[in-house]
Amino acid sequence: MRSILGATNDLSQALQRKDQDIENAMTLVKVCKDQLQHMRENAFEALLDQVSSFCAKHDILVPNMDDAYVAQWRSHRRAPIITHLHHYRVDIFIQIIEWQLAELNRRFSEVNTELLLCLTCLSPDDSFIAFDKQKLLRFAEFYPQDFNSRDLLVLEDQLEIYITHMRTMTDFSQLKGIGSLARKMVEKGLHRTYNYVYLLIRLALTLPVATASVEIAFSAMNIVKGPLRNRMGDQWLSDSLLVYIEKNVFACIDNETIMLRFQNMKTRRGQL
């Protein structure tokens, strides 16, 4: 079990970092899948030797792997005749790996992985080193309601001019992250010049990627909306979650400011 969980530990840590590199994370996903598949096919014998050695060292009885195994919860008449080796290898070892692989495939399907890899080509890091026109066109194809066939042709031409323009502007050479690129384009008015590229950036920024921030939000929801407060409205829930999640920001606001804000919302009989 430790080896199986250890194979996905680096991926888990990478996905929880707020500054995660999506391209490297997707590479880690593939590496983890390959590693788990390799363990499924080749690692059981080594694991069995380790367990047998541990049991012998601590005087723990090890069953003969060729003897018949019957599950305790099944009727002996209806139970299939299998060996201990089959039970531990197929029913436990391989089954656990299959669960891990199924979860990775569910969360990171080929379509999702391709979408995320295309998204990284918008990154302005290192003077737009990740830029790839064909992948960005493929990214646009995932949104047929926003990009029809004519829009794709215009986008293809616009991308050529866009990347040349971006790499000649010093203001864009030190940007980090797609969010900073969007802000700088709006600041310079280039979101109107390269409207189709900017639409791609907006779609990338609104793409629901399961990062640590999303996990924090869902964890906070379980705390804020508990059994005693399960009928709160959407707006109240949203406001409560905002204050709870961004508590470091709101901790800097003094009570006097909050009371004045509340008092100015409408006329009240008494002063706070």
Secondary structure, 3 states (H helix, E strand, C coil): CHHHHHHCHHHHHHHHCCCCCHHHHHHHHHHHHHHHHHHHHHCHHHHHHHHHHHHHHCCCCCCCCCCEECCCCCCCCCCCCEEHHHHHHHHHHHHHHHHHHHHHHHHCCHHHHHHHHHHHHHCCHHHHCCCCHHHHHHHHHCCCCCCCHHHHHHHHHHHHHHHHHHHHCHHHCCCCCHHHHHHHHHHHCHHHHCHHHHHHHHHHHHCCCCCHHHHHHHHHHHHHCCHHHCCCCHHHHHHHHHHHHCHHHHCCCCHHHHHHHHHCCCCCCCCC
